[in-house]
Amino acid sequence: MPATLLATSAAALLAAPAAGILGHRALRRSRNASRMRIDSRSGIDEQGFVRIGGIDQWISVRGEDLANPVVLELHGGPGASTSIFGPRTRSWEKHFTVVRWDMRGTLKTLGHGGADGQGEMTFQRIYADAVEVTDHLRARLGVDKVVLLGHSYGSVFGLRLAREFPERYCAYVGTDQNIHDAGRDTSVHQALLARLRVAGKRKELAAVEALDADTHRWTARERATHAKLLATSDPLTLDTMKKVVMGSLWLSPLHSLRELGHFVKGMHFSEQVTVTADPSGFDDWADGTRFELPFFLFQGEKDVLTPPHLARRFFDDVQAPVKGFALIEDCSHFAAFRRPERFLELLLAHVRPVVAAGGSAAVAAAAV
């Protein structure tokens, strides 16, 4: 995900503290706080720090009925918390207990412990954290398994967790699903070059053409530049990042102005560590296409960062007890958050029945 663009946009918000803007923000945040209130006696609304992997990490657990399936959401970035989308996804909490976790190096976890208190910042460490978070939830909520929802960079973790630990997860749902093939597919890169040529962006085109043909050799800065151009060269993606992502960050009732600064720092901090580069050599086909749990991919129809054709190609090779694939219309990246009601429809139509039936192949046996 283009962390540099998000961080730059967030910094621009923080640089405009006009009284009128802050007053409007306060009003909207108050409305969002009211919208997010959970009054159900059978519900749960817990936010706080849990000791995970040797450091305190922020976890939110919200839902109107503890009898509902538990969904553990793995955010993207790295370093891009999805807790900012709480008001947009409030309806999800009527049907699921939604868990959001700020990984090490991210927003509230970073703000709480500081950069020096984040410990080891590697893919393997965060992967182990995810397993520990899962087991914490199973014990805290008294459930055997949870639904695993991987978003963008979080879907890189999600795919591997779902494959390795079917005893912990009752279904896998990927959105903005990252698929790696050790660099064989260059369609995203070629599409970027084409968009820049059509738009007459000569400087940007030259910068992209100057990159090493072997993506494994790119520096963190080069990866960030490439990702930023992927987003800014596509009008739908850019519009989504400005209105949906930055709008949600600005109006989140869970985050103070100071914490908006932590969001910016978290994106920059995570962008510089090895966690950004580690997955570049992954090969999802070589790692295995067999999953011992229901498997679903719900992808933005017009996603230029994690294109649906690549997700579909991997999905077609997946063997699972139940599987389903759907496109979310008129969406690029962040499809679940641009059209949260449509995403909920897909969860209710295809995931919840399978989870309720214990993963029976008799339910939703055909692809979505």
Secondary structure, 3 states (H helix, E strand, C coil): CCHHHHHHHHHHHHCCCCHHHHHHHHHHHHHHHHHHCCCCCCCEEEEEEEEECCEEEEEEEEECCCCCCEEEEECECCCECCHHHCCCCHHHHHCCEEEEECCCCCHHHHHHHCHHHCCCCCHHHHHHHHHHHHHHHHHHHCCCCEEEEEECHHHHHHHHHHHHCCCCEEEEEEECCCCCECCCCCHHHHHHHHHHHHHCCHHHHHHHHCCCCCHHHCCHHHHHHHHHHHHHCCHHHHHHHHHHHHHHHHHCCCCCHHHHHHHHHHHHHHHHCCCCCHHHHCEHHHHCCECCCCEEEEEECCCCCCCHHHHHHHHHHCECCCEEEEEECCCCCCHHHHCHHHHHHHHHHHHHHHHHCCCCCCCCCCCC
